[in-house]
């Protein structure tokens, strides 16, 4: 399988080639030339598979340049009960992504039992093993440059710490993340981990990463790679748990399921879109935002209007405090039926800070074909949802998952199971849980004094050159 840029001006490459590169040379994002498709017989065969079997079934279609035996070994080493056994004591860790029934037709997909207690672990642990494997084959090294609004950073660092030939430079905003999220990252003392705290918001961090990635000479010289969801392997790995959840809540492949996905950068929702394109019977894919509602605005109006940093609000679901949804470009590419010229023109507007409106082009009419819906929620609505779920079901959820449940239930249809994707464990958002429930969330064993550990980080201005200089000075450590 070959991968092409959404903007159409980059050479087609293999899975292993795009794994290390992040953005395409023309500034676009990589997509497979065509999505692999599972028919009814395939789905029948896959029903009942364990997580590792299912992951191989899906990922072998995307990573066909990796020998099957090697890919199986990487998957088997990644998805273990030991790695994904850090969450609730009553979870079935052998399932890797257990599905919790809240009531008839309403389910919570547990994705936060990995080492950093967030759904990002589901893909990032695999990415760490893939990076190490491909680099060893090539006798090469890599400097990963990433940006985080809360959970990507810690998931990447825990996946890459101690990996041979890998250094991580993770940008995070000075304000917005919780103390727990900061401590997870900044307390790591591994010499290959570098935390760069940027005086700005997440979008400033993301803009710097894209700017560095678009400097092709610098990128080649310092061997820059990416772990944000601009990296195709991240998205591909997340496709797996949509299939797993579907089989868990249905009895036959004649049934449809809707998914509600807390969404900031559109990476997790994009994985659901791809699962649907691959043949999974998805009725609706519901993108749930917080007050930073750039995605909801698009799905309601057809206007994609990225916000400036000053317009990005700090909320109680901080991992979604994003106003430029990188993965949205992949969805628009499919919306245009892979018209790369059209995508490139639209993103020239975005890259210059301007919006675009798809209604006059007729493209917005196609959104319904893909089953996309959306909604947003406020802080008060998050608090009310957390209280309601706790009082009604005895289940404690985090603020992002509350966004997903609140919006998902607004689009719930009789007779169609609704699966809400969990984002993180409540322990990562103690202040919000205390406000909603008047009590502290339980912490997994061993994390009781996390914030008291020594922390190591550098504070920089939101300046691309400052970040380039720092990376250059540590790129060969």
C-alpha positions in Angstrom: 0.0 0.0 0.0 1.2 3.5 -0.8 0.4 6.7 1.0 -0.2 10.1 -0.7 -0.5 13.7 0.6 -3.8 15.3 1.0 -2.4 18.2 -1.0 -1.1 16.1 -3.9 2.4 17.4 -4.3 4.6 14.8 -2.5 5.8 11.4 -3.7 3.9 8.3 -2.7 5.5 6.4 0.1 5.2 3.2 2.1 3.9 2.9 5.7 7.5 2.6 7.2 8.6 5.7 5.2 5.8 7.9 6.4 6.0 6.5 10.0 9.1 8.6 10.7 8.2 11.7 8.8 5.0 13.4 10.1 3.8 16.0 7.7 4.3 15.4 3.9 6.9 17.6 2.2 4.1 19.8 0.7 2.6 20.5 4.1 -0.3 18.0 3.7 -1.1 14.9 5.7 -0.7 11.3 4.5 -3.6 9.0 3.6 -3.6 5.6 2.0 -4.3 5.8 -1.8 -7.4 3.8 -1.0 -8.9 2.5 2.3 -8.8 -1.3 2.7 -12.3 -2.7 3.0 -13.8 -5.4 5.1 -16.9 -7.1 3.7 -19.6 -9.0 5.6 -17.6 -12.2 5.5 -14.5 -10.4 6.9 -16.6 -8.9 9.7 -18.1 -12.3 10.6 -14.6 -13.8 10.8 -13.3 -10.9 12.9 -16.2 -11.1 15.4 -14.9 -12.8 18.6 -11.2 -12.0 17.9 -9.1 -10.8 20.9 -7.6 -7.3 20.8 -4.2 -8.4 19.5 -5.7 -10.5 16.7 -8.0 -7.7 15.7 -5.2 -5.2 15.7 -3.2 -7.4 13.4 -6.2 -7.9 11.1 -6.6 -4.1 10.8 -3.0 -2.9 10.9 -1.6 -5.5 8.5 -3.8 -3.9 5.8 -2.0 -0.5 6.4 1.5 -1.7 7.2 1.9 -4.3 4.5 5.6 -3.4 4.1 6.4 -4.9 7.5 6.8 -8.7 7.5 3.8 -10.4 9.1 5.8 -12.1 11.8 7.4 -8.9 12.8 4.2 -7.0 12.9 2.5 -9.7 15.0 5.4 -9.6 17.4 5.2 -5.8 17.7 1.4 -5.9 18.4 1.8 -8.8 20.8 4.4 -6.9 22.7 2.3 -3.8 22.8 -1.2 -4.9 23.8 -0.8 -6.7 27.0 -2.8 -6.8 30.3 0.3 -5.6 32.1 0.7 -2.5 29.9 -3.1 -1.7 30.0 -3.6 -2.6 33.7 -3.2 0.8 35.3 -6.9 1.9 35.5 -9.9 0.8 37.5 -9.5 -2.3 39.7 -12.8 -3.7 38.3 -11.8 -3.5 34.6 -11.2 -6.6 32.6 -7.7 -5.7 31.5 -7.4 -8.8 29.3 -9.9 -7.0 27.0 -7.5 -4.1 26.6 -10.5 -1.8 25.8 -13.4 -3.1 28.0 -16.9 -1.8 27.2 -18.9 -0.7 30.3 -22.7 -0.8 30.0 -24.3 2.2 31.6 -27.9 1.3 30.6 -29.6 -0.4 27.8 -28.2 0.9 24.5 -25.6 3.2 26.2 -22.0 2.2 26.7 -18.7 3.6 27.7 -15.6 2.4 25.9 -12.8 2.3 28.4 -9.6 3.6 26.7 -7.7 4.9 29.7 -6.1 1.9 31.4 -2.7 2.5 29.9 0.4 3.8 31.7 -0.7 7.5 31.5 -4.4 6.9 32.1 -5.5 8.4 28.8 -6.7 7.1 25.4 -3.6 8.3 23.7 -1.8 5.3 25.2 -3.7 3.0 22.9 -1.8 4.2 19.8 1.3 5.7 21.4 2.6 2.5 22.9 2.5 0.8 19.5 4.1 3.8 17.9 7.1 3.6 20.3 7.7 0.0 19.4 7.2 0.7 15.7 9.7 3.6 15.8 12.3 1.4 17.6 11.8 -1.4 15.1 12.1 0.7 11.9 15.1 2.7 13.2 16.9 -0.5 14.1 16.3 -1.8 10.6 17.8 1.4 9.1 20.5 2.0 11.6 19.2 5.5 12.1 18.0 7.8 14.9 15.2 10.3 15.2 14.3 13.5 17.1 10.6 13.6 17.7 9.0 17.0 17.9 5.5 17.1 19.3 2.9 19.3 20.8 0.4 18.5 23.6 -2.7 20.1 25.1 -2.6 17.6 28.0 -2.4 13.8 27.2 -0.5 13.4 24.0 2.8 14.5 25.6 2.8 12.1 28.5 1.6 9.2 26.4 4.4 9.9 23.9 7.0 10.3 26.5 6.1 7.1 28.4 6.1 5.2 25.1 9.4 6.6 24.0 11.4 6.8 27.3 14.5 4.6 27.1 13.9 3.7 23.4 17.1 3.3 21.5 17.9 6.1 19.0 14.9 8.2 19.9 14.8 11.6 21.5 11.6 13.4 22.3 11.1 17.2 22.4 7.5 17.9 23.6 6.0 21.3 23.5 3.2 22.1 26.0 1.4 25.4 26.9 2.4 27.3 30.0 -1.2 27.3 31.2 -4.2 25.1 30.7 -3.0 21.6 31.6 -3.8 20.2 35.1 -1.1 19.7 37.7 -1.4 16.0 37.3 -0.9 16.2 33.5 2.1 18.5 34.0 3.7 16.2 36.6 3.3 13.1 34.4 5.5 14.8 31.8 7.8 17.0 33.8 8.8 14.4 36.4 10.4 12.2 33.8 14.1 12.2 34.2 15.1 10.1 31.2 17.9 11.8 29.3 16.1 11.3 25.9 13.0 13.2 27.1 12.9 17.0 26.8 9.9 19.1 27.9 9.6 22.6 26.4 7.0 24.7 28.0 5.8 27.4 25.6 4.5 30.8 26.7 1.2 30.5 24.8 -1.7 28.0 24.1 -1.7 24.6 22.5 -2.3 26.1 19.0 1.0 28.0 19.4 2.8 24.8 20.1 1.1 23.0 17.2 2.0 25.9 14.9 5.6 25.7 15.8 5.7 21.9 15.2 4.2 22.5 11.7 6.6 25.3 11.0 9.6 23.2 11.8 8.2 20.3 9.8 7.7 22.6 6.8 11.4 23.6 6.9 12.5 20.6 4.9 16.3 21.3 5.1 16.1 21.6 8.9 13.9 18.5 9.1 16.4 16.5 7.2 19.5 17.8 9.0 18.1 17.1 12.5 16.0 14.0 11.6 12.7 15.4 12.8 9.8 13.0 13.3 6.3 13.4 14.7 4.0 11.6 17.2 1.0 13.9 17.1 -2.0 12.6 15.3 -0.6 14.2 12.1 1.3 10.9 12.1 -0.8 8.4 10.2 0.3 5.4 12.3 -1.3 7.1 15.3 -4.7 7.3 13.6 -4.4 3.8 12.1 -3.8 2.2 15.5 -6.9 4.0 16.9 -9.1 2.5 14.2 -8.8 -0.9 16.0 -10.8 -0.1 19.1 -13.8 1.0 17.0 -14.0 -2.5 15.6 -13.5 -4.0 19.0 -16.3 -1.9 20.5 -18.7 -2.6 17.7 -18.3 -6.4 18.2 -18.7 -6.0 21.9 -22.2 -4.3 21.8 -23.8 -6.0 18.8 -24.9 -9.6 18.1 -24.7 -9.5 14.3 -23.2 -7.4 11.6 -26.6 -6.3 10.4 -26.7 -3.8 13.3 -25.5 -0.3 13.3 -23.7 1.5 16.1 -23.2 5.2 16.8 -20.0 6.6 18.4 -19.7 9.8 20.4 -16.1 11.1 20.4 -14.7 14.0 22.5 -12.8 15.9 19.9 -10.3 18.7 19.7 -7.8 17.9 17.0 -10.2 15.5 15.2 -7.6 12.6 15.4 -9.8 10.2 17.4 -12.9 11.1 15.4 -10.9 10.7 12.2 -10.1 7.1 13.2 -13.8 6.5 13.6 -14.4 8.0 10.1 -11.8 5.7 8.7 -13.3 2.6 10.4 -16.6 3.5 8.7 -14.9 3.9 5.4 -13.4 0.4 5.9 -16.8 -1.1 6.2 -17.7 -0.9 9.9 -21.5 -0.4 10.2 -21.3 3.1 11.9 -24.7 4.9 11.9 -23.4 8.2 13.3 -20.0 9.5 14.3 -20.6 12.4 16.8 -17.9 14.9 17.4 -18.2 16.4 20.8 -16.4 19.7 21.5 -16.2 22.0 24.5 -16.4 25.8 24.3 -13.6 25.7 21.7 -16.2 24.7 19.1 -14.4 25.1 15.8 -15.5 21.6 14.7 -19.0 21.9 15.9 -19.3 25.2 14.0 -18.2 23.5 10.8 -20.6 20.6 11.1 -23.5 23.0 11.9 -22.7 25.7 9.2 -20.1 24.5 6.7 -17.7 27.2 7.8 -14.3 26.1 9.1 -13.0 29.1 11.1 -9.8 28.4 13.0 -9.4 30.7 16.0 -6.4 32.8 16.9 -4.5 32.0 20.0 -6.1 34.8 21.9 -9.6 33.4 21.1 -8.8 29.9 22.4 -10.4 29.5 25.8 -9.0 27.6 28.8 -11.7 25.1 29.9 -12.2 22.3 32.4 -11.6 19.8 29.5 -8.2 21.2 28.6 -7.1 18.5 26.2 -9.7 19.8 23.8 -8.7 23.5 24.1 -7.8 23.5 20.4 -8.9 25.8 17.7 -7.0 24.4 14.7 -8.0 20.7 14.2 -5.1 19.2 12.3 -6.7 15.9 11.3 -9.8 17.7 9.9 -7.8 18.0 6.6 -7.9 14.2 6.2 -11.7 14.3 6.5 -12.0 17.2 4.0 -9.8 15.2 1.6 -12.4 12.4 1.6 -15.2 15.0 1.4 -13.7 16.3 -1.8 -13.2 12.7 -3.0 -9.5 13.2 -2.9 -9.3 16.3 -5.0 -5.9 17.4 -3.8 -5.9 20.6 -5.8 -9.1 21.7 -3.9 -7.7 20.6 -0.5 -4.5 22.5 -1.1 -6.5 25.7 -2.0 -8.6 25.4 1.1 -5.6 25.0 3.4 -3.8 27.9 1.8 -6.6 29.9 3.4 -6.2 28.1 6.7 -2.4 28.5 6.7 -2.9 32.2 6.3 -5.3 32.4 9.2 -8.5 32.6 7.1 -11.7 30.5 7.2 -13.4 28.7 4.4 -17.1 28.0 3.7 -18.0 24.7 2.0 -21.7 25.4 1.5 -21.4 27.4 -1.7 -19.2 24.7 -3.2 -21.8 22.0 -2.6 -19.2 19.9 -0.6 -21.0 20.5 2.7 -24.0 18.6 1.3 -21.8 15.5 1.3 -21.2 15.6 5.1 -24.4 13.7 5.7 -23.1 10.8 3.6 -20.4 10.2 6.2 -22.7 10.1 9.1 -21.1 13.0 10.9 -22.9 15.0 13.6 -21.6 17.3 16.4 -22.4 19.4 19.4 -20.6 21.3 22.2 -20.9 21.7 25.9 -20.1 24.2 28.7 -18.4 23.9 32.0 -21.8 23.8 33.8 -23.0 21.0 31.5 -19.8 19.0 32.1 -20.3 19.2 35.9 -24.0 18.2 35.6 -23.1 15.3 33.4 -20.4 14.0 35.8 -22.9 14.3 38.7 -25.7 12.5 36.7 -23.5 9.6 35.6 -22.1 9.2 39.2 -25.6 9.3 40.8 -27.3 7.1 38.2 -24.6 4.6 37.3 -22.0 4.8 40.1 -19.4 5.5 37.4 -16.9 8.4 37.7 -16.0 10.1 34.4 -13.5 12.8 33.5 -14.5 16.2 32.0 -13.7 15.3 28.4 -15.7 12.1 28.6 -18.5 14.2 30.0 -18.5 16.3 26.9 -18.8 13.1 24.8 -21.7 11.7 26.9 -23.6 15.0 27.0 -23.4 15.6 23.2 -23.8 11.9 22.3 -27.1 11.6 24.2 -28.4 14.6 22.3 -28.0 12.6 19.1 -29.1 9.3 20.5 -31.5 7.3 18.4 -33.9 4.6 19.6 -32.7 1.1 18.7 -29.2 2.2 17.8 -26.5 1.4 20.5 -24.5 4.5 21.4 -20.9 4.0 22.5 -19.2 7.0 24.1 -15.4 7.0 24.0 -13.6 7.6 27.2 -10.8 10.1 27.1 -9.0 9.8 30.5 -9.4 8.7 34.0 -10.9 11.3 36.5 -7.7 11.2 38.5 -6.1 13.5 36.0 -8.7 16.3 36.6 -9.1 16.4 40.4 -10.2 20.0 40.7 -13.1 19.5 38.3 -14.2 16.2 40.0 -14.1 17.8 43.4 -16.3 20.6 42.1 -18.8 18.2 40.5 -18.9 15.6 43.2 -17.5 17.1 46.4 -14.9 14.3 46.6 -11.5 13.4 45.1 -11.2 10.8 42.5 -9.3 7.6 43.3 -5.8 7.4 42.0 -4.2 4.3 40.6 -1.7 2.8 43.0 1.8 4.4 42.8 0.6 7.8 41.7 -0.5 9.3 45.0 2.5 11.7 45.3 3.1 12.3 41.6 3.0 16.1 41.9 5.7 16.0 44.6 8.3 14.4 42.3 11.2 16.6 41.0 10.3 18.2 37.7 12.6 19.0 34.7 11.6 21.4 31.9 12.6 24.5 29.9 10.3 27.5 29.4 10.5 29.2 26.0 8.7 31.9 24.1 6.2 30.9 21.4 9.0 31.4 18.8 9.9 28.8 16.2 13.5 29.8 16.1 13.9 29.4 19.8 12.6 25.8 19.6 14.8 25.1 16.6 17.9 26.3 18.5 17.1 24.1 21.5 16.5 21.0 19.4 19.7 21.6 17.4 21.7 21.8 20.6 20.4 18.5 21.9 19.7 16.6 18.7 22.8 14.4 19.1 22.8 13.9 22.9 
